[in-house]
Amino acid sequence: YGMGKPWVAYSWLFEILVYTLFTKLGLIGILAFTVSMSLLIALVLHGALRRARLPFVAEVFFVAVALGAMSFLLSPRPWLFSILFFNVELFILFYVRRTDHIAPLVALPPLFVLWANLHMQFVYGLAVLGLYLVELLLFQLPYLSLSPRCRSNISLGRVSLLLLACFVATLITPYHFRLYIPIFEVIGQTGAFRLINELLPLSFRDLGDWLVLGLTIAAAFVLGWQRAWIPFPTLLLLMGTLLAFRAGRDVWV
């Protein structure tokens, strides 16, 4: 059916990387790549958890639970880069929200250039920036009871320019705007979510599925324990819940 028709190899850079590793090192190269990416993901997760000032044992426990929840995704697939870059993006954004130092935001457009050439789930990263922008918009509404701890002095205009810059950065690929064509095609192919194994919803036949549920409940409890609404983490939780429970491939969100 697809013979002679153009198609978008949206993970072309990942494919070249895997091909190079295999030709140079064989299957050991693929294994080394998977282990290295898993360790990097664990490192960024632990770095993000340290800002909560939990006991070290608790930090290790939650990192282990998070990795266990997405254990079947720790395979040589391009989504490893999405998991890593997504966590790096959140690490930067939460640091900026906490300190109002905007310098780390400069790293996001280059990150999206690399991300867009590795895996199509860079759109989740753009969605996160959109949610951050929504939080700043909500701060403009005087009648909402929002936590003062998350009130940022960063202007709405700067974040809007950042979102625009990151979007433009995703066009720096061999396909430019055509990179978004398969993304919209996947969104419209609802039947695939009933036929392809990795797109099926959680079956709760494995421990990892229950860990996902446990993390979701724990996150909802922590947010509900606050004395005022914190928009950005709440919107992140809603986004993650929608994606994770819709398709097993996205449980890492």
N, C-alpha and C positions, 0 to 999 in steps of 0.2 A: 504493500500500500504506500509506503514512504519512498519507494525507489524513484530517484531523480528529483525529489523535492528538497528544497533547502531546509536545513535544521540548524538550531543554535546549540553549539557545544558550550553551555554556560559554565561548566567546570573545567574548561580547557587547561587552565594553569595547574589545577590539581592533577589532571591526567598526565601532563608532562612531568610533574614532580614524581608521581608514582612510577611512570615509565622509566625515568632516570634512575630512581632507587633500585628498581628491579633489574635493569640492565647492568648496573654497577655492582650491586650487592646480592641480587637474587631475592628469595623470599625473606632472608634475614633483614634486608633493607625495609621491606614492607612491615615486618614485625617491629623493627626499631622505630619506624615512623609512628606506628600506633601507640607504642609504649611512651615515646617522647611526648606526643600530643596529649596523652592521658595524664602524664605527670604535670605538664604545663597547665592543663585545665584544673587539676587538683591544687596547684600552686596559686593560681588566680582566685579560686574559690576560697582557699584558706586566707589569702590576703584580704579578701572582701569581708570575711567573717571576723577578722581581727579587730575591725573598727567597732564591733559590738562589745569589745572588752569582756568576752566570755572567758571562763577558765580554759586553759589549754586543752584539757581532756574533752571539754564540750566542743571546742573548735574541731578537734580531730573527729569526734563522733559525728558532727553534722556534715563535715566534708565526706566522711565515709558513707553516710546515708545518701547524700546527694549523688555520689559516684555510683552507689548501689542502685539508685533509682533509674539511672541511665546506663547501666552496665552493658546492656545488649547493644547500645549505640557506640560503644568504644571499640570500633572496628575501622579498618582502613577505608573510610568513606569521607567525602568532602565536608560532611556536616561537622566533623571534628573542628574544622576551622571556624564554622559558625558558632559552635559552643564556646570556643576560646575567645573569639572576637566579641561575641555578645557579652561575655563576662568582663572583658577588658573595658568595653563601652560603659557598662553599668558601674564598674569601679571608678572610672573617670567622672561620670555624671554625679554619683553620690559624693565623691570628693568635692566637686565644684559646688554642689548644693550645701555641703557642710561648711566650706571655707570661703566661698565667694571668690576664689582664685580661678580666673578663667583661662590661664595659660595652658593647662592640660587639654582644653578643648581643641587646640590647634592640631592635636594628634588624630582627631577623628576623621577629617577628610582623607588623609593618606591611608588610614585604616580601611575606609570604605572603598578606596581604589583597589586595594589588595583583595578585600572581601568579595567585591563584585566579580572579580576574575577567578575566584575559587569556588564560590557556591551561591546559588540563587537565594538562599535564606538571608542574604544581606537585607532583604526587605523587612525582616523582623527588627533589625537594627534601626532602620529608618522609622519604623513604627514606635520604637522606644523614644526616639527624639521627638516624635509627634506627641507622645504622652507627656513628655517633659514640657513641651510648649503648652499643652492643655493646662498643666498645673499652674504655669505662670499666668495664663489667661484667667484661671479661677481666682487667683490672688487679686485680680482687678475688681472682683465682685465683693462689695463691702458687707453683705449680709450673710456670707458663709462663715461658719465657725471652723477655721483651719488652725492646725497646730503652729504656734510661732516658731517652733524648732525647724520647720521646713520652709520658712519664709526666706526667699532669696532676694538679694539685691541686684542680681543679674537682670539686665533689661530684656524685655520681650523682643525687641528688635534684634539684639545680638543672637539670641537663640533662633529666631526666624532665619537670619542670615546663615547661621551654622547649619540648620536643616537644609537650606537651599544649597549650600556648598557641598554637603555630603551627598545630596541627590545628584548634583552635577558630577561629583567624583565617581559615582557609579556608572556614568556614561563613558568613562575612560577605559573602554574595553574594545576588542576587535569588532564588537557588534553595535556599540553605541546605544541608541534608543531601542534598537531591535532586541536588546537583551531582555526587555520587559515583555516581549511577545509571549515566550513560553510561560512566564509567570502568570499572565492573565489566562493562558490556556489551561494551566494546572488548576487555577481557581475555578474555572468553569467546568472542569471535568469531574463532576461530583460522583460519577459512577466509579471512578478509580478508588475512591475511599471505601468502596464496598468489595473491591476485588483484589487489590494489591495488599499483601500481608503487612508491610510496614506502615501502610496508611490506615489500617483498621484501628478502631478505638481500643482502649485498654480492656483486656479480658479478665483481669484479676485472677489469673492462673499462675502467676509468677510473683516472687517476693518483690521484685522491682516495682510492679504495679501498685502494690500496697504501700510501698515506701513513697511513691508519688502522692498517693492519697493522704498519707500521714503528713508529708511536708506541706501539702495544700491546707490541711486543717490547722496545722501548727502556725502557718503564716497568717491565716485568717484570724486565729486566736490572738496572736501578737498585735496585729493591726487593730483588732477590736478592743484590746486592752488599753489603747491610747485614749487620752482624755479629749482629743480633738481629731478630726479627720485629716489624714495625711494623703493627699491626692495621688502623688506619683507612685509610691509603693502599692497603693490600692489598685490603681489602674494597671500596673504591672502584673499584679496577682490575677486580675480578671483576664488580662491578655494571655498569661501563661496557662490559666485553667482552661480557657477556651481552646487553645492550641493543643495542650497536652492530652486532654480527654477526648479530643476529636480524632487524633491520629497518634499511634505509638511512636512514629518517627520524631514527633515533636515533644516527647515527654521531658526532654532536657530543658525546655523553656520554663 
